[in-house]
């Protein structure tokens, strides 16, 4: 019985010259950076367009921001569907086909956000358009992680899966940096009134244009999923390249549950530190909006530099020690770190960078750990659904939960919430088998 396999280490499909691993890395990384720029521009600019799209509640200025972060969370709940559907495309039609489709969807969603009307002009149509745009982007980004994770790990050479996997978050962070830098530049060039009325739209229009660039770059990628020579003659609906939609969940339930446990602590720490922390500082410590964007940009640059170092270290010492240090570190330090945030520039910068050092123990190897749990036939869909579901439940809701605690008068509870979820993942990591030095399953 034939089976789908990642591309051979020394031979490309059809006997052609092997693809350059650097070229593969660039195709995945640059396209992924563009994809995530579109996604993160929303969270960085939410404080500017919230009042434009949502009406204020009587006597409560946090209502528009809460509503905007609720839409942020709604987008995350499309991610499991995207992970399943786009993962199935990647397992059936190839990784490159899925990567092409995801970036097209993301660009379309970004354009729709840019064209979202104001509540004053169209009433309830404004939040409806924004919700539709985020649903499309959620579908895209859910599939992006599944497809790009498998593509990167399958493109890696022997003993370099951790290094290649680290570029998942290098490129994700590059997209965040571009989004934060664009936001900071616009905030510096325009007045706050101009940013609120129309300046924020520029960032989303740029995202739509960059998606076209990412699409062009990905056309040069080489497919990493191939079939045995006899696959074409299999003659059945369940041939090597066409696994069932839920085959990964049905045949590998333990691995699916492991991905949920692996991801829970990582995703809440990641979205708290890289996405919500600037808003947390503004809402809870009166931090300046423009300075918060600047701090976010500096700390993300530092974070991106750490990722390849973490990936290389995991190829040497294994994945499990790094995951354990990350989870225990956050379980112990999340509360004191978040309590150290004040309205001083240096305080937020130090807190954000300290958290990102710990976070690297998860982010630099998450793609490798996930990919190493599944065989090639169901790898993308097997990763995509449980990972995206967990991100939706814990990562996507982090900004909303943090803002809700503030509105309810209990902002000190949010750091404890982060710490407890990370502690749960710590116990999952204790039971996790070491996969760093095993061959990637065919």
N, C-alpha and C positions, 0 to 999 in steps of 0.2 A: 504494500500500500504506500503510495507516494505521500510526501509531506512537504509543506511549505518550509523554506529555510532562509536564514539570512544569507547575504552574499558571501561567497567564499573569501577566505583571507587573501588568496593569491590569484584569484581568477574572477573576472567579471562575467555577467550572464552572456551566454552565446559565444564564449571563448574570446571576447574582445580584451583589450588592455584593461587591467584593473583600474578602477577609479581612484584618483588621488584622494587620500584621506583628508588632506587639508581642504580640498575643494568641497568634499562632502560636509566637513565641519562648517565651512563658510556658508554653504547653501542653507543648512539647517539654522545656523546661528543668526544670520542676517535677516532671514525671513521671520524667524521667531522674535527678534527684537522689534521688527515693524509691527508684528501681530500684537505684542504686549504693550507697545506704545499706545495703540488704539484703546486697549483695555484700561490701562492705568490713567490715561488722561482724564477719565471720568472722575476718579477719586481725588486726584490732585486739584481739580477745578470745581469740585462740587460746592465749595463754599461760595463761589462766585455766581453760579447759575441757579442755585436752589430757589432763591426768591423769584426768579424769572419764570420758573416752571410750576411751582407749587404755591398756593396761597398761604399766608401766615394764619396760624391759629390765634384766637383771641388771647392777647396778653402773653403769648409764648413765642419767643423768637426762634426757638429750636425746632419748631414744627417743620419748616421747609427743609432744614438739614436732615432731620429724621426721615422725612419722606424721600429725600434724595438717596440716602443710604439704604432705605428699604428697597428702592429700585436697584441699587447696587447688589443687594442680596438676591433679588429676583433673578437678575442675570446669572448669578451663581447656580441657581436651581435649574437652569437649562444646561449646565455643564455636564451633569451625568448623562443626559440624553445625547449631548454632543460627543461625549467620550465613548458611548456605546455605538452610536451611528457612524461617526467618523472613524472610530477604531475598527468597526466592521469593514468600512471602505478600505482602510489601510491593510487589513488582513486578507481581503478578497481581491482588491484591485491594485494594491501596492501602496507603499508609504508615500511615494511622490504624488499620487493622485489625491490622497487625503490632504497632504500639505497644501496642494494647489487649491482645493475646495475651501479649506479653513481660512486661508488668507483672503479669498474673494468675499466670503461671508463677513469677515471682520471689517474689511474696507467699506462694504455696503452699510454695515451697522454704524460705523464712524461717520459716514456721510449723513445718515439719517439723524444722528445726534446733532450734528452741525446745523441741520435744517429744522430742528425742533422749534415750533412756534412758542410764544410766550403765553402764560395763563391769561394775562390781561387781554391779549388779542383773540384767543380762540377758546378760552375756558378749559374744560376738561380734556379737550383734544390734545393739549400740550403734554400732560403727563402720560396720556395713552401712547403718543408717538415716542416718547422717551422710553417707555416700558418695552414697546416693540423693538426699538433699536437695541436695547440691552438684552432682550431675549435672543436676537440674532447673534449678537456678540458672544453671549454665553454659550450658544450652540457651537460657535467657532472655536472659542478658547478651550472648551472641554475636549474637542477633537484634536486641538493643536498639541496638547501635552502628550496624548496617547501616541499620535503619529510621530512627533519629533523625538520623543523618548526612544521609541523603538528604532527610528532611523539613526540616531546618534550612537546608540549602544551597538547596533549591528554594523556600523561603519568603523568601529574602533579596532585597533590592532591588538595583538595578545598583550595582556597585562596593562592595558590602557583604557579599559572600560570606565573606570572611575574618572579619569582625566576627561575623556570625551563627554561623559554624562554631566560633568560640572559645567559644561558650556550651555546646558539647558538653562541654568540660572545666571550664567554670565550674560547670555543674550536677553533673558527675561529682564535682568537688571539694567542692561543697556537700554531696553525699551522704556523702563521706568525712568532712567536718567534722562532720556530724551523727552519724555513727558514732563518730568519735573523741571528740566532745564527750559523747555518751551514755556511752561507755566510761569517760572521765575522771570524769564525774559519779558514775557507779555506784561506781568505784574509790574516790572520795572519801567517799561516804556509807556504804559497806559495808567490812567488814574483808576481808582477803585470803581468809580461810577462807569467808566468806559469798559472795564473788565466785566462788570455785571451786566451791562446792556448788550455788548456784542463781542468784546475781546476774546471771551472763552470759545467762541465759535471757530476762531482761526485755528486753534490747536486741533480740532476735530476735522476740519477741512484738510489740514496738513496730513493727518493720519490717513485719510482716504487716498491721498496722492501717494504717500509712502507705501501703502498696500500694493499699489501697482508696481512700484519698484521691487518690493519683495516677491511679487509674482514672477517678475522677469528673472530675478536671480535664481529662483527655485526651478526654473525651466532647465537649468544646467546641472541639476542634481542627477545622480545615478540611482536607480532603484536598488534597494537592499533586500527585497523579498523576491526569491526565485522559487521555482518548482523543480522537483526531480524530473529527469528527461522523460519519464513515462507518464507524467501527470496529465498531459494533454490527451492521452488515450484512456484515462480512467473511466470516462463516460458516465459518471454519476453526479448528481446534484451536490453531493458532499465530497467533491474532489478536493485535492490538496489546497487549492487557492480559494475555496469557498466554504469556510467553516460556518456553522450556524450562528445566528445573531447572539444567542445566549450560551454558546458552547463553553466559553471561558468560565462563566459562573457555574454552569452545570457540572463541568468536569473537574474544576479546580476551586471548590468552595473554600478550602482552607487558605489557599493563596489569596483569594479575594478578601477574606476577613483579615488576613495579615496586612494587606495594603491599607485597609481602613484604619487599623491600629497604628501602623507606621505613620500614616499621614495626619492623624488627628492633632497631635501635639505640634508637628512641624507646620501645619497650615495655619493654626491659630497664632503661633509665634511669628510666622512669616508675615501674615497680613497685619498683625498688630504693629510690628516693628517697621515694616517697609511701606505700609499704606496708611494706617490709621494714626500712627504716633504724632505726625504733625498736627492733625485735627484734634487729637487728644490734648496736646499741649495748648492749642488755642482755646479749647472749650473749658479745660480744667485749670489752666495756669495763666490765661490771658496772654498767651504768646502771640507775637505779631505774625500776621498771615504771610507776608513776604519773607520774613526771616525763617519761618517754618519751612517754606519751600526751599530756601537756600540750604538749611541744615539737612533736609532730606536729600538734596542733590549731592552734597559732600559725603554723607554717610553711605549713600548708594554706590558712589565711586569706590570707596574703601571696600565695600562689600563685594563688588565685582572682582576686585583684585584678589580677594581671598579664595574665590571659588576653585580655580585650577590647583591652588596649593592643597586645598582640602581633597580634591579628586585624586591628586597624585599620592597624598598621604594614605588615602583609603586603599589604593592599589598596592600599597606596601604593607600596611598593618591590618587591613580588613575594614569592612563597613561597620561592624557591630560596635567596636570601641568608640567610634566617632558618634554614632547615634546615642549611645548611653551617656556620653559626656554632654551632648546637646540637651537631652531631655532632663537629666538631673540638674544641669546648670540652670535651665529655665524654671524648673520646679522650685528651686531654692532662691533664685535671684529676681524673678519677674516682679514680685511685690516690692522689694526695696528699690529696684531700678526705676519702676514707674512712679514711686513716691519721691524720687529725687528730681523729677521734672519740675522746673520752675519757669519763670518768664525770662530767665537768663539764657543767652545764646549758647554759652559753653555747656550749660547743664544738659540741654536737649541733645547737643552734638555728642557728648560723652556717653549719655545713656543709650542713644541710638547705635553708636559704634560698638559699645560693649555688648549689647544684645546681638549685634550682627556677627561678632566673633563666635559666640556660642551657636548662633543659627547656622553658621557654615557647616557645622557637624551634621546637619540634616540636608540642607539645600545642595551642597556640592555632590552628594551621592544619591539623592532620592531617585533620580532617573535610573541609575545603575541598579539599585536595590530592587526597584519595581520590575525592571526588565528581566532581571536574573531569576525571578520567581516563575515565569511562564515560558512555555515553548513558543517557537516562532509562529506556529499556525494560528494561535489566538492571542499573541502577545499584546497587540495594540488595543483590542477590545477588552481583553482581560485586565489590562492596566486601567484603561480609560474610564470604565463605569465606576468601580469602587473608589478609585482615586478622586474623581470629580464629585461623586456623591459626598464623600467625606469633606472635601474642600467646601462644598456648598453648605454643609451643616455647621462647620466650625470656622472656616476662613471667611466665607462670604458674609456671615452674620456678625463678624467681630466688630466692624465699625458701628453697626446698628446697636449691638448689645452694649458697647462702650458708651455710646451717646444716650441710650435708654437708661443705663445706670445713673448717668449724670442728671438726666431729667427727673428721675425718681428720687433724687437726693442721696444716692449711695455710690458716688464715683469710686470709692475705695474698694468696692467689691469686684470691679473688673480685673485688676491685677491678680486677685485670688482665683478668679475664673480661668485665666490663662495658665496659672501655675498648676491647677488641678488637672487640666486636660493634658499638660506636658507630663505630669506624673503618671497618668494612665498609659501614655505611650512608652514611658520608661519601662514599665513592666512588660509591655509587648516586645520591646527590644531585647529584654533579657531572654525571652523564649525564641528569638529569631535565629535561624541557622545562618552561619557565615557563608556567603556566596561569592566573595571577592575572587577567590582563586579556583573556582569551579569553571569548567567550560560552559559557554553559553548554550543552553539547550536548543537543539534543532527543531 
